[in-house]
Amino acid sequence: MKPAAILESALYVTDLDAAETFYGDVLGLERIVKVEGRHLFFRCGQGVLLLFVAEATKQPPRPDARLPVPPHGTVGEGHLCFSASAEEIVAWKGRLEAAGVAIEADFEWPNGGRSIYIRDPSGNSLEFAEPRIWGL
């Protein structure tokens, strides 16, 4: 057996309101749920993007918690890559620049495929890339 796909990915943010504006308004993701001071979840294609305030997720679940999710979290910026066709990358670059988001890098990979990189308000590295960079 082996996993078939990644169902959810997590990044850690410092400001949920700024993250909500960025991921919801700028990137256009559909918000699923928000718990003030703790987390914000968005639908992304067939998966889910989880945005957590790291300090809040380091707390153990309460004894009466309905969902006893174990503590987790990380320190520092993370990375996430969104799949996009060559045409979509051109459109994303225009949309992001129009929203005042700086393009940190824009290049073609030696084996084919283009990537653009940006930062979210918490400093996480976000990439839009053609799946062919991984032979997909």
C-alpha positions as CSV (number, residue, x, y, z in Angstrom):
1,M,0.0,0.0,0.0
2,K,1.0,3.6,-0.5
3,P,-0.8,6.9,-0.1
4,A,-2.9,7.9,-3.1
5,A,-2.7,11.7,-2.6
6,I,-2.1,14.5,-0.1
7,L,-5.5,15.4,1.4
8,E,-4.4,18.4,3.4
9,S,-1.3,20.6,3.7
10,A,-0.6,23.0,6.6
11,L,1.2,26.3,6.8
12,Y,1.7,28.4,10.0
13,V,0.7,32.0,10.0
14,T,1.1,34.9,12.4
15,D,-2.0,36.9,11.5
16,L,-5.3,35.0,10.6
17,D,-7.0,38.1,9.3
18,A,-4.2,38.9,6.9
19,A,-4.1,35.3,5.9
20,E,-7.8,35.3,5.3
21,T,-7.6,38.3,3.0
22,F,-4.6,37.0,1.1
23,Y,-5.7,33.4,0.6
24,G,-9.4,34.3,0.2
25,D,-9.3,37.6,-1.8
26,V,-6.0,37.5,-3.6
27,L,-5.8,33.8,-4.3
28,G,-9.5,33.2,-4.5
29,L,-9.6,30.1,-2.3
30,E,-12.9,29.1,-0.7
31,R,-12.9,29.4,3.1
32,I,-14.3,26.3,4.9
33,V,-13.9,27.3,8.5
34,K,-12.2,29.9,10.8
35,V,-11.6,29.6,14.5
36,E,-10.4,33.0,15.8
37,G,-6.9,32.9,17.3
38,R,-6.3,29.3,16.1
39,H,-6.9,28.3,12.5
40,L,-8.4,29.0,9.1
41,F,-9.1,26.3,6.5
42,F,-9.5,26.7,2.7
43,R,-10.6,24.3,-0.1
44,C,-8.0,24.0,-2.9
45,G,-9.0,21.7,-5.7
46,Q,-9.4,18.2,-4.3
47,G,-7.5,19.1,-1.1
48,V,-7.6,21.4,1.9
49,L,-5.1,24.1,2.9
50,L,-4.9,24.4,6.7
51,L,-3.5,27.7,8.1
52,F,-2.7,27.6,11.8
53,V,-1.3,29.9,14.4
54,A,1.6,27.8,15.6
55,E,1.4,28.7,19.3
56,A,-2.2,27.8,19.5
57,T,-1.7,24.4,18.0
58,K,1.1,23.5,20.4
59,Q,-1.5,23.3,23.2
60,P,-2.6,19.8,24.1
61,P,-6.3,19.1,23.6
62,R,-8.6,19.7,26.5
63,P,-9.8,16.5,28.3
64,D,-13.3,17.2,27.1
65,A,-12.3,18.0,23.5
66,R,-14.7,16.5,20.9
67,L,-11.7,16.1,18.5
68,P,-8.5,15.2,20.4
69,V,-6.1,16.4,17.7
70,P,-2.5,16.1,19.1
71,P,-0.4,19.2,19.4
72,H,1.7,20.2,16.4
73,G,3.3,23.2,14.9
74,T,6.5,24.5,13.4
75,V,8.9,27.4,13.6
76,G,9.8,29.6,10.6
77,E,8.4,29.9,7.1
78,G,7.1,27.0,5.2
79,H,6.6,26.3,1.5
80,L,3.7,25.2,-0.6
81,C,3.4,24.8,-4.4
82,F,0.2,25.3,-6.4
83,S,-0.2,23.4,-9.7
84,A,-0.7,25.7,-12.7
85,S,-0.5,25.4,-16.5
86,A,1.9,27.7,-18.4
87,E,-1.1,29.9,-19.4
88,E,-2.3,30.0,-15.8
89,I,1.1,31.1,-14.5
90,V,1.0,34.1,-16.9
91,A,-2.5,35.0,-15.6
92,W,-1.4,34.4,-11.9
93,K,1.6,36.7,-12.4
94,G,-0.6,39.5,-13.7
95,R,-3.2,39.0,-11.0
96,L,-0.6,38.9,-8.2
97,E,1.3,42.0,-9.5
98,A,-2.1,43.8,-9.8
99,A,-2.8,43.0,-6.1
100,G,0.6,44.4,-5.1
101,V,2.2,41.0,-4.4
102,A,5.9,40.9,-5.4
103,I,7.1,38.1,-7.6
104,E,10.2,36.8,-5.7
105,A,11.4,34.5,-8.6
106,D,10.2,33.6,-12.1
107,F,12.2,31.0,-14.0
108,E,12.2,27.9,-16.3
109,W,13.4,24.7,-14.8
110,P,16.3,22.9,-16.7
111,N,14.0,19.8,-17.3
112,G,11.1,22.0,-18.5
113,G,8.4,23.9,-16.7
114,R,8.0,27.3,-15.2
115,S,7.7,28.4,-11.6
116,I,6.9,31.7,-10.0
117,Y,7.5,32.3,-6.3
118,I,5.8,34.8,-3.9
119,R,5.5,35.3,-0.1
120,D,2.3,35.3,1.9
121,P,1.8,37.9,4.7
122,S,3.5,35.6,7.2
123,G,6.5,35.0,5.0
124,N,5.6,31.6,3.8
125,S,7.1,30.8,0.3
126,L,4.3,30.0,-2.2
127,E,5.0,28.7,-5.7
128,F,2.9,28.3,-8.8
129,A,4.5,25.7,-11.0
130,E,3.8,23.5,-14.0
131,P,3.3,19.9,-13.0
132,R,5.9,18.9,-15.6
133,I,8.7,20.1,-13.3
134,W,8.1,16.8,-11.6
135,G,7.4,14.8,-14.8
136,L,3.7,14.9,-14.3
